[in-house]
Amino acid sequence: MALRHVELKAAKPGLTRTLVLLHGYGADEHDLLPIVNQLDPRLRAVSLQGPLSLGGAMRAWFNLAQDARGISFDPAEAREGLQAALTAVEGIARDSPKPILLGFSQGAAMALGVALMRPNLAAAVLSLSGVPPAIEPRDLAPSENLKQFPVFAAHGLHDPLLPIELGRTVRQELERLGLAVAWHEYPMGHMVIPEELADARKWLEHHL
């Protein structure tokens, strides 16, 4: 499935790198564009649109349902969303090798899933308020290819939608697989804050 996208040209010269943006549930491909220049104005950005319409401008990578037991989803649909993201990143990497992947919430799960399946495609991942990717163990890249793959992962201590414990589970799983995780917790809800972006910017300097 070919995903629609929007492109943001680099605001300043000096790099030939691409930042791939993967938005969260209910957002769209324009949602994360404002943070690009705060991370590095030399980056070109390609922001992908999730394949599912939730009505109006709202998009998703896969549907979510919530009841008294919590949030649930169809694993097969989640894998379809991940495959769509992977195919899009493959296309971007052909023209701009080793892009950086940045995802928020559900989009972070997509970014991490792409990296865990094909770590050779990307240079690094920024996972903001993320959830575990819907990926089968058989789909993981060989463990030697995952070792020391760089991930910046951040989560809010007061996130009402995705509790901090869920974020810590993401961290633990990535570390178990051997990835190099820079973990940050902030006194925030389900959002992105300036302190988080400042830390991400410093981390990103070492991976461009």
C-alpha contacts under 8 A as a table, 3 or more apart, distances in Angstrom:
res1	aa1	res2	aa2	distance
1	M	84	A	5.80
1	M	87	T	7.78
2	A	84	A	7.16
2	A	87	T	7.79
2	A	88	A	6.93
3	L	48	L	6.57
3	L	49	Q	6.11
3	L	50	G	7.13
3	L	51	P	6.49
3	L	84	A	7.15
3	L	85	A	7.90
3	L	88	A	6.68
4	R	48	L	6.20
4	R	49	Q	5.41
5	H	29	E	6.53
5	H	46	V	6.60
5	H	47	S	5.40
5	H	48	L	4.42
5	H	49	Q	5.50
6	V	29	E	6.72
6	V	30	H	7.48
6	V	46	V	5.86
6	V	47	S	5.34
6	V	48	L	6.78
7	E	44	R	7.54
7	E	45	A	5.69
7	E	46	V	4.53
7	E	47	S	6.30
8	L	33	L	7.57
8	L	44	R	5.84
8	L	45	A	4.96
8	L	46	V	6.38
9	K	43	L	7.53
9	K	44	R	4.82
9	K	45	A	6.51
10	A	13	P	6.80
10	A	41	P	5.96
10	A	42	R	5.00
10	A	43	L	5.00
10	A	44	R	4.39
10	A	45	A	7.36
11	A	37	N	7.27
11	A	41	P	5.08
11	A	42	R	5.89
11	A	43	L	7.51
11	A	44	R	7.94
12	K	41	P	5.54
12	K	42	R	4.70
12	K	43	L	7.89
13	P	42	R	5.53
14	G	42	R	6.01
15	L	42	R	5.59
15	L	43	L	6.48
16	T	43	L	7.26
16	T	44	R	7.55
16	T	96	S	7.63
17	R	43	L	5.81
17	R	44	R	6.36
17	R	96	S	6.63
17	R	97	P	7.73
17	R	98	K	7.67
17	R	99	P	6.20
17	R	100	I	7.80
17	R	208	L	7.47
18	T	43	L	5.79
18	T	44	R	4.81
18	T	45	A	5.41
18	T	46	V	7.03
18	T	96	S	6.47
18	T	98	K	7.94
18	T	99	P	4.91
18	T	100	I	6.32
19	L	36	V	8.00
19	L	43	L	6.39
19	L	44	R	6.12
19	L	45	A	4.59
19	L	46	V	6.26
19	L	99	P	5.72
19	L	100	I	4.80
19	L	101	L	5.89
19	L	102	L	7.00
20	V	45	A	5.81
20	V	46	V	4.95
20	V	47	S	5.72
20	V	48	L	7.33
20	V	89	V	7.63
20	V	99	P	6.67
20	V	100	I	6.09
20	V	101	L	4.82
20	V	102	L	6.02
21	L	29	E	7.79
21	L	32	L	6.77
21	L	33	L	7.82
21	L	45	A	7.10
21	L	46	V	6.17
21	L	47	S	4.41
21	L	48	L	6.12
21	L	101	L	6.28
21	L	102	L	5.04
21	L	103	G	5.83
22	L	29	E	7.42
22	L	32	L	7.92
22	L	47	S	6.28
22	L	48	L	5.71
22	L	49	Q	7.40
22	L	50	G	7.67
22	L	101	L	7.75
22	L	102	L	6.23
22	L	103	G	4.55
22	L	104	F	6.65
22	L	107	G	4.59
22	L	108	A	6.87
22	L	110	M	7.24
22	L	111	A	6.96
23	H	27	A	6.17
23	H	28	D	6.12
23	H	29	E	6.27
23	H	31	D	6.62
23	H	32	L	6.53
23	H	47	S	7.83
23	H	48	L	7.44
23	H	49	Q	7.43
23	H	50	G	7.39
23	H	60	A	7.99
23	H	103	G	5.94
23	H	104	F	5.59
23	H	105	S	7.51
23	H	106	Q	7.22
23	H	107	G	4.87
23	H	108	A	7.82
24	G	27	A	5.62
24	G	28	D	7.60
24	G	60	A	6.82
24	G	103	G	7.30
24	G	104	F	5.19
24	G	105	S	5.01
24	G	106	Q	4.79
24	G	107	G	4.82
24	G	108	A	7.57
25	Y	58	M	7.82
25	Y	59	R	6.46
25	Y	60	A	4.75
25	Y	61	W	7.06
25	Y	105	S	7.14
25	Y	106	Q	5.74
25	Y	107	G	7.41
26	G	54	L	6.82
26	G	58	M	4.55
26	G	59	R	5.05
26	G	60	A	5.77
27	A	31	D	6.17
27	A	57	A	7.34
27	A	58	M	5.07
27	A	59	R	5.63
27	A	60	A	7.21
28	D	31	D	5.59
28	D	49	Q	5.94
28	D	50	G	7.11
28	D	57	A	6.37
28	D	58	M	5.74
28	D	59	R	5.44
28	D	60	A	7.82
29	E	32	L	7.13
29	E	33	L	7.83
29	E	47	S	5.34
29	E	48	L	5.46
29	E	49	Q	4.72
29	E	50	G	7.55
30	H	33	L	5.59
30	H	47	S	7.13
31	D	34	P	7.36
32	L	35	I	5.93
32	L	36	V	7.40
32	L	47	S	7.68
33	L	36	V	5.64
33	L	45	A	7.77
33	L	47	S	7.28
34	P	37	N	6.93
34	P	38	Q	7.70
35	I	38	Q	5.14
35	I	39	L	6.47
35	I	197	L	7.87
36	V	39	L	5.33
36	V	40	D	6.39
36	V	41	P	6.74
36	V	43	L	7.36
36	V	45	A	7.13
37	N	40	D	5.03
37	N	41	P	4.12
37	N	42	R	7.63
37	N	43	L	7.56
38	Q	41	P	6.81
38	Q	197	L	7.09
38	Q	198	A	7.97
38	Q	201	R	7.52
39	L	197	L	6.64
39	L	198	A	7.52
39	L	200	A	7.00
39	L	201	R	4.79
39	L	204	L	7.66
40	D	43	L	5.78
40	D	201	R	6.98
41	P	44	R	8.00
48	L	85	A	7.99
48	L	88	A	7.95
49	Q	59	R	7.06
50	G	53	S	7.79
50	G	59	R	5.46
50	G	60	A	4.89
50	G	61	W	4.79
50	G	81	G	7.63
51	P	59	R	7.01
51	P	60	A	6.45
51	P	61	W	5.77
51	P	62	F	7.85
51	P	81	G	6.84
51	P	84	A	7.57
52	L	59	R	5.49
52	L	60	A	5.11
52	L	61	W	6.03
52	L	62	F	6.54
52	L	63	N	7.71
53	S	56	G	7.54
53	S	57	A	7.60
53	S	58	M	6.16
53	S	59	R	4.66
53	S	60	A	6.51
54	L	57	A	7.69
54	L	58	M	5.21
54	L	59	R	5.38
54	L	60	A	6.94
55	G	58	M	5.70
55	G	59	R	7.52
60	A	63	N	6.66
60	A	106	Q	7.87
61	W	78	A	6.93
61	W	81	G	4.94
61	W	82	L	7.45
61	W	106	Q	7.14
61	W	107	G	7.29
61	W	110	M	7.93
62	F	73	F	7.58
62	F	74	D	7.88
62	F	77	E	5.86
62	F	78	A	5.19
62	F	81	G	5.98
63	N	73	F	6.24
63	N	74	D	7.47
63	N	77	E	7.64
63	N	78	A	7.86
64	L	71	I	6.57
64	L	72	S	5.86
64	L	73	F	5.01
64	L	74	D	7.96
65	A	71	I	5.56
65	A	72	S	5.20
65	A	73	F	6.15
66	Q	69	R	7.48
66	Q	70	G	5.36
66	Q	71	I	4.34
66	Q	72	S	6.20
67	D	70	G	5.32
67	D	71	I	6.64
73	F	77	E	7.86
73	F	78	A	7.43
74	D	77	E	5.33
74	D	78	A	6.29
75	P	78	A	4.96
75	P	79	R	6.18
75	P	134	A	6.59
76	A	79	R	5.13
76	A	80	E	6.34
77	E	80	E	4.99
77	E	81	G	6.34
78	A	81	G	5.10
78	A	82	L	6.26
78	A	134	A	6.16
79	R	82	L	4.93
79	R	83	Q	6.08
79	R	134	A	6.23
79	R	135	I	6.90
80	E	83	Q	5.06
80	E	84	A	6.24
81	G	84	A	5.10
81	G	85	A	6.32
81	G	110	M	7.71
82	L	85	A	5.05
82	L	86	L	6.09
82	L	110	M	5.54
82	L	113	G	6.74
82	L	114	V	7.09
82	L	134	A	7.81
83	Q	86	L	4.96
83	Q	87	T	6.10
84	A	87	T	5.23
84	A	88	A	6.28
85	A	88	A	5.12
85	A	89	V	6.20
85	A	110	M	6.64
85	A	111	A	7.86
85	A	114	V	7.23
86	L	89	V	5.15
86	L	90	E	6.12
86	L	114	V	5.47
87	T	90	E	5.08
87	T	91	G	6.39
88	A	91	G	5.18
88	A	92	I	6.35
89	V	92	I	4.99
89	V	93	A	5.97
89	V	121	L	7.60
90	E	93	A	5.14
90	E	94	R	6.37
90	E	121	L	6.89
91	G	94	R	5.36
91	G	95	D	7.19
92	I	95	D	5.64
92	I	96	S	5.92
92	I	97	P	7.59
92	I	99	P	7.74
93	A	96	S	4.73
93	A	97	P	4.41
93	A	98	K	6.04
93	A	99	P	6.33
93	A	121	L	6.53
93	A	122	A	7.71
94	R	97	P	6.00
96	S	99	P	6.54
97	P	121	L	7.36
97	P	122	A	7.62
98	K	120	N	7.65
98	K	121	L	5.62
98	K	122	A	4.34
98	K	123	A	4.90
99	P	121	L	7.38
99	P	122	A	5.03
99	P	123	A	5.86
99	P	124	A	7.64
100	I	122	A	5.79
100	I	123	A	5.48
100	I	124	A	5.18
100	I	125	V	5.93
100	I	126	L	7.81
101	L	111	A	5.85
101	L	122	A	6.92
101	L	123	A	7.94
101	L	124	A	6.35
101	L	125	V	4.70
101	L	126	L	6.20
102	L	107	G	7.90
102	L	108	A	6.71
102	L	111	A	6.43
102	L	125	V	5.72
102	L	126	L	4.58
102	L	127	S	6.09
102	L	128	L	7.66
103	G	106	Q	7.45
103	G	107	G	4.40
103	G	108	A	3.68
103	G	109	A	7.22
103	G	110	M	7.12
103	G	111	A	5.69
103	G	125	V	7.94
103	G	126	L	6.42
103	G	127	S	5.40
103	G	128	L	6.16
103	G	130	G	7.59
104	F	107	G	4.90
104	F	108	A	4.68
104	F	127	S	6.29
104	F	128	L	4.72
104	F	129	S	5.92
104	F	130	G	6.09
105	S	108	A	5.14
105	S	109	A	6.82
105	S	127	S	7.77
105	S	128	L	6.27
105	S	129	S	4.96
105	S	130	G	4.24
105	S	131	V	6.22
106	Q	109	A	5.21
106	Q	110	M	6.66
106	Q	130	G	6.35
106	Q	131	V	6.44
107	G	110	M	4.95
107	G	111	A	6.26
107	G	130	G	7.47
108	A	111	A	4.98
108	A	112	L	6.07
108	A	126	L	7.53
108	A	127	S	4.85
108	A	128	L	6.23
108	A	129	S	7.31
108	A	130	G	4.86
108	A	131	V	6.81
109	A	112	L	5.18
109	A	113	G	5.92
109	A	127	S	7.67
109	A	130	G	5.87
109	A	131	V	5.41
109	A	132	P	5.64
109	A	133	P	4.33
109	A	134	A	7.42
110	M	113	G	5.00
110	M	114	V	6.19
110	M	133	P	6.32
111	A	114	V	5.29
111	A	115	A	6.40
111	A	125	V	6.67
111	A	126	L	7.96
111	A	127	S	7.33
112	L	115	A	5.08
112	L	116	L	6.09
112	L	125	V	6.80
112	L	127	S	7.23
112	L	133	P	6.37
113	G	116	L	5.11
113	G	117	M	6.18
113	G	133	P	5.20
113	G	134	A	7.14
113	G	135	I	6.52
114	V	117	M	5.27
114	V	118	R	5.83
114	V	119	P	7.29
115	A	118	R	5.14
115	A	119	P	4.45
115	A	120	N	7.77
115	A	121	L	7.34
115	A	122	A	6.72
115	A	124	A	7.97
115	A	125	V	7.44
116	L	119	P	5.84
116	L	140	L	5.59
116	L	141	A	6.01
116	L	146	L	6.92
117	M	139	D	6.02
117	M	140	L	4.87
117	M	141	A	4.97
118	R	121	L	5.71
118	R	122	A	7.80
118	R	141	A	6.24
119	P	122	A	5.95
119	P	123	A	7.79
119	P	141	A	7.23
119	P	145	N	6.75
119	P	146	L	6.43
119	P	149	F	7.28
120	N	123	A	7.60
120	N	145	N	7.76
122	A	125	V	7.63
123	A	149	F	7.87
123	A	150	P	7.59
123	A	207	H	7.09
124	A	149	F	6.72
124	A	150	P	5.10
124	A	151	V	5.86
124	A	207	H	7.00
125	V	150	P	6.62
125	V	151	V	4.86
125	V	152	F	6.32
126	L	151	V	5.79
126	L	152	F	4.69
126	L	153	A	5.98
126	L	200	A	7.71
127	S	130	G	5.64
127	S	151	V	7.15
127	S	152	F	6.03
127	S	153	A	4.65
127	S	154	A	6.42
128	L	153	A	5.92
128	L	154	A	5.11
128	L	155	H	6.28
128	L	192	V	7.50
129	S	153	A	7.60
129	S	154	A	5.82
129	S	155	H	4.46
129	S	156	G	6.72
129	S	162	L	7.53
129	S	167	G	6.81
129	S	190	H	6.71
129	S	191	M	7.48
130	G	153	A	7.72
130	G	154	A	7.73
130	G	155	H	7.20
130	G	167	G	6.31
130	G	170	V	7.53
131	V	162	L	7.59
131	V	166	L	6.65
131	V	167	G	6.32
131	V	170	V	6.42
132	P	166	L	7.94
132	P	169	T	7.62
132	P	170	V	5.39
135	I	139	D	6.56
135	I	140	L	7.47
136	E	139	D	5.34
136	E	140	L	7.05
137	P	140	L	5.47
140	L	143	S	7.92
141	A	145	N	6.46
141	A	146	L	6.76
142	P	145	N	5.47
142	P	146	L	6.79
143	S	146	L	5.18
143	S	147	K	6.41
143	S	177	L	6.83
143	S	178	G	7.44
144	E	147	K	5.47
145	N	149	F	7.94
146	L	149	F	5.55
146	L	177	L	6.94
146	L	178	G	6.26
146	L	179	L	5.91
147	K	177	L	7.14
147	K	178	G	4.52
147	K	179	L	5.04
147	K	180	A	7.25
148	Q	178	G	6.03
148	Q	179	L	4.48
148	Q	180	A	4.47
149	F	178	G	7.75
149	F	179	L	4.80
149	F	180	A	5.53
150	P	179	L	6.29
150	P	180	A	4.85
150	P	181	V	6.14
150	P	182	A	7.79
151	V	179	L	7.14
151	V	180	A	6.09
151	V	181	V	4.84
151	V	182	A	6.16
152	F	181	V	5.96
152	F	182	A	4.86
152	F	183	W	6.29
152	F	184	H	7.96
152	F	200	A	6.93
152	F	203	W	7.39
153	A	171	R	7.33
153	A	181	V	6.77
153	A	182	A	6.10
153	A	183	W	5.03
153	A	184	H	6.31
154	A	167	G	7.74
154	A	183	W	5.85
154	A	184	H	4.62
154	A	185	E	5.67
154	A	186	Y	7.57
154	A	196	E	7.43
155	H	159	D	7.71
155	H	164	I	6.41
155	H	167	G	6.02
155	H	184	H	6.61
155	H	185	E	5.15
155	H	186	Y	6.41
155	H	190	H	7.98
156	G	159	D	5.13
156	G	163	P	7.86
156	G	164	I	6.25
156	G	185	E	5.76
156	G	186	Y	4.97
156	G	187	P	5.80
156	G	188	M	4.68
156	G	189	G	5.19
156	G	190	H	6.37
156	G	191	M	7.63
157	L	163	P	7.39
157	L	164	I	5.37
157	L	185	E	6.27
157	L	186	Y	5.77
157	L	187	P	5.17
157	L	188	M	5.93
157	L	189	G	6.83
158	H	163	P	7.11
158	H	164	I	7.11
158	H	187	P	6.29
158	H	188	M	5.43
158	H	189	G	4.74
158	H	190	H	7.71
159	D	162	L	5.60
159	D	163	P	5.30
159	D	164	I	6.52
159	D	188	M	6.58
159	D	189	G	3.87
159	D	190	H	4.85
160	P	163	P	6.11
160	P	189	G	6.36
160	P	190	H	6.81
161	L	190	H	6.71
162	L	166	L	6.37
162	L	167	G	7.46
162	L	190	H	7.37
163	P	166	L	5.50
163	P	167	G	6.95
164	I	167	G	5.04
164	I	168	R	6.22
165	E	168	R	5.01
165	E	169	T	6.21
166	L	169	T	4.99
166	L	170	V	6.52
167	G	170	V	5.10
167	G	171	R	6.45
168	R	171	R	4.94
168	R	172	Q	6.15
169	T	172	Q	5.09
169	T	173	E	6.18
170	V	173	E	5.29
170	V	174	L	6.20
171	R	174	L	5.27
171	R	175	E	6.15
171	R	181	V	7.06
171	R	183	W	7.13
172	Q	175	E	5.18
172	Q	176	R	6.04
173	E	176	R	4.98
173	E	177	L	6.32
174	L	177	L	5.16
174	L	178	G	6.50
174	L	179	L	5.58
174	L	180	A	7.95
174	L	181	V	7.15
175	E	178	G	4.99
175	E	179	L	5.33
175	E	180	A	6.77
175	E	181	V	6.56
176	R	179	L	7.59
184	H	196	E	7.96
186	Y	196	E	7.42
188	M	191	M	6.99
188	M	193	I	7.68
192	V	196	E	6.71
192	V	197	L	7.44
193	I	196	E	5.40
193	I	197	L	6.52
194	P	197	L	5.08
194	P	198	A	6.10
195	E	198	A	5.07
195	E	199	D	6.34
196	E	199	D	5.26
196	E	200	A	6.15
197	L	200	A	4.87
197	L	201	R	5.95
198	A	201	R	5.09
198	A	202	K	6.41
199	D	202	K	5.23
199	D	203	W	6.25
200	A	203	W	5.07
200	A	204	L	5.93
201	R	204	L	5.05
201	R	205	E	6.42
202	K	205	E	5.44
202	K	206	H	7.56
203	W	206	H	5.90
203	W	207	H	7.33
204	L	207	H	5.22
204	L	208	L	6.51
205	E	208	L	5.90
